[in-house]
Amino acid sequence: MIFAIHAICIYNVQLNIILNTNFAKREACVENQKKLIAQLSPEEKTALIKAMPHKLTPDIGTHLGRFLPDDRLKELALSSKQFHQFFAGALHMRLQSKLIEFASFGEQAKVRRLLERNPHFKNNQQLMLDLLLHHIAFGQQDEAEAILKANPHLLYMKGTVTDYADGPRRTFEGITAFQLALWYKDRHMWQMIMKYLPEDEAKKQLKQHQSDTNPPAYVKAHGKYFNFAPIKAAYQEFIDYANQVDWAHFEYGSAENKKLDWLWSSVAYQQLRLPVHVINEFLRPDRSLLVNDKPPNFDETTLPRGAKLSNGDRVYPLSASYRVWGSWGLARGGGTCRFKPCLWTNDEYALQVVPAPYDLAAIIRLDEVRTIEYTLLSNQLNPKPEPEHVHSLTA
């Protein structure tokens, strides 16, 4: 520890000398300090803070602050003006990260409490934009609208957000709130947003979203909207194989069981990449995915934004009991939505295999309806000019 503190002291002296003369050397010096700090235990880091506060620079103080518990960090930040300069940044960054984390888990009471205790957060436009995009990505429509009522100008701003999708994470860079709702084909969300977004700006953002000559970064990475083809294919393969199984003699541990396990895992994986509004449809308390032996019309004016099962467990993000899920997936059909693992016994047939064709038909129908609505919106905002021969025929 003595060597590390001595080395950090030397680097701080160097840093003070070159602070206003050579940015590259300053950055290299800071990085070397961080490497030395990483070698210390949490107790040694605290001791270092006490031993040499006058030699710490704000960026090193912020780095050290990442290793301290909240109460200790807050205590240090309030202990003096100098320590506040060192550690207030680290404390704010941590609280802002918690704000986004609470929003991710739908813990809105904690979000409200954190904003009430830190009212200056509401003046941080970047933080409010991050929170808005997060609410949209997680289907938290009421929370998103509450932000827009107070900050409609956020709809003009572009930001970056990473959603809940399992597997390769989906990060959208340089995207507006309206464009994010369009990408998800979330009609309920984009209709809410358009109450606060002027039509001219909506036209502009839609045109950027649809551009083939200069597509935004998020379109290059993920396409213009969510692609339902992978989950349709996964369902169809599971259904086709399940229809061949002799369920009267189905045995746990058999080759058929293992094959079904793998196929259901594929369905479950694709479900974990669905937009939240699709999951909301699976979990609707007022109707199932089978209405009069057909898929619903999906024409309701409102969408209950539930992301929990009847037992209270969250589906997105997964509750702790499902974190190591492997092959947990949703099954609804005409009954209650269930979150099921792979097929363990033939008793699961009625709960898992029977609903699958109805769930697939509902997903196909929902994709069709939302695509039509997206096309209608596109034509409404940016109508294509009629061909010249049409005018000549009607002249």
Secondary structure, DSSP 4 states (H G I P E B T S, - for coil): -HHHHHHHHHHHHHHHHHTTT-HHHHHHHHHHHHHHHHTS-HHHHHHHHHH-GGG--HHHHHHHHTTS-HHHHHHHHHH-HHHHHHHHHHHHHHHHHHHHHHHHTT-HHHHHHHHHH-GGGGG-HHHHHHHHHHHHHTT-HHHHHHHHHH-GGGGG--EEEE---SSS--EEEEE-HHHHHHHHT-HHHHHHHTTTS-HHHHHHHHHHHH-SSS--HHHHHH-SS---HHHHHHHHHHHHHHTTS-GGG--TTSHHHHHHHHHHHHHHHHHTTS-HHHHHHHT-SS--S-BTTB------S------B-TTS-BTTTTPGGGTT-SS-EEE-TTS--EEE-S--SGGGIIIIITHHHHHHHHHHHHHHHHHHHHHHHHHHHSPPPPPHHHHHHH-
